[in-house]
Amino acid sequence: MHLAQTRALRVLFARRRAGVLRRRHVARAYFYLATRYEDRIAGWEGTGAGANAILDGTSDQVFEAWFIDLLLTWHQADPVSESERGRNEAAFSYQGNRNPFVDHPDLVRSIWRP
């Protein structure tokens, strides 16, 4: 793993609370972010070293291949839990939108590794 990739992952987990943030949450949140903001995310690449390390500057693949592989590994290794479903429901009741990758985890592979 390159230094920039390591730094990006360190930033990713820097503010996590012990026992609350799991890799599955990060993976599905990133997949949601890429899907929800696909029309804008290509412009985010130059916003810092962490962004440059994980974003590929496009609105279709969005992430660097190494990061997609990592997110897919995390997503597959750690299935959606009841607590994650509960957070998704709470977000829906507040924001009016849901993370489709929590509701339908099989969508991840159809989009990023068809």
C-alpha positions in Angstrom: 0.0 0.0 0.0 1.3 3.4 -0.9 1.9 6.2 1.7 -1.0 8.2 0.3 -3.3 5.2 0.5 -2.2 4.5 4.1 -2.8 8.2 5.0 -6.3 8.1 3.4 -7.2 5.1 5.5 -5.8 6.7 8.7 -7.9 9.8 8.0 -10.9 7.6 7.4 -10.7 6.0 10.8 -9.3 9.0 12.8 -12.6 10.1 14.3 -14.3 6.7 14.8 -15.6 5.9 18.2 -14.5 2.6 19.6 -16.9 -0.3 18.7 -19.3 1.9 16.8 -17.8 2.3 13.3 -17.2 -0.9 11.5 -15.7 -1.6 8.2 -19.0 -2.6 6.7 -20.4 0.8 7.7 -17.6 2.6 6.0 -17.8 0.5 2.8 -21.6 0.9 2.4 -21.4 4.6 3.3 -18.7 5.2 0.6 -20.8 3.2 -2.0 -23.8 5.3 -1.1 -21.7 8.5 -1.3 -20.5 7.6 -4.8 -24.0 6.8 -6.0 -25.7 9.7 -4.4 -23.2 12.4 -5.5 -22.0 10.8 -8.8 -22.8 14.0 -10.7 -20.4 16.0 -8.5 -17.9 13.6 -7.0 -15.4 13.8 -10.0 -14.5 17.3 -8.9 -13.7 16.3 -5.4 -10.4 14.5 -6.3 -8.2 17.6 -5.9 -9.4 18.5 -2.5 -6.6 16.9 -0.5 -4.1 14.0 -0.3 -6.7 11.6 1.2 -9.2 12.4 -1.6 -6.5 12.1 -4.2 -5.5 8.7 -2.9 -9.0 7.1 -3.1 -10.9 9.0 -5.8 -10.1 8.4 -9.5 -11.5 11.7 -10.8 -14.4 10.2 -12.7 -18.1 10.0 -12.0 -18.5 6.4 -13.2 -15.9 4.3 -11.3 -15.4 7.1 -8.7 -12.8 5.3 -6.6 -9.3 4.0 -7.4 -9.3 0.2 -8.1 -7.4 -0.6 -4.9 -10.0 1.2 -2.8 -13.0 -0.5 -4.6 -11.3 -3.9 -3.9 -10.9 -2.9 -0.2 -14.5 -1.7 0.1 -15.8 -4.9 -1.6 -13.8 -7.0 0.7 -15.2 -5.2 3.8 -18.7 -5.3 2.4 -18.6 -9.0 1.7 -16.9 -10.0 5.0 -19.3 -8.1 7.2 -23.0 -8.5 6.3 -25.6 -5.9 7.1 -26.6 -6.0 10.7 -29.8 -5.1 12.5 -28.1 -2.1 14.0 -27.1 -0.9 10.5 -30.7 -1.4 9.3 -31.8 0.6 12.3 -29.5 3.5 11.5 -30.7 3.4 7.9 -34.3 3.6 9.1 -33.4 6.5 11.4 -31.7 8.3 8.6 -34.7 7.8 6.4 -37.1 9.1 9.0 -34.9 12.2 9.4 -33.6 12.8 5.9 -36.2 11.0 3.7 -33.6 9.0 1.9 -32.0 5.5 2.5 -28.8 3.8 1.8 -29.8 1.3 -0.9 -26.7 -0.8 -0.1 -28.0 -1.5 3.4 -31.5 -2.4 2.1 -30.1 -4.4 -0.9 -26.5 -5.4 -0.3 -26.4 -7.4 -3.6 -26.5 -4.1 -5.5 -22.9 -3.4 -4.6 -21.5 -6.1 -6.9 -23.9 -5.3 -9.7 -22.6 -1.7 -9.8 -18.9 -2.0 -9.0 -18.0 -5.5 -10.1 -20.7 -6.6 -12.6 
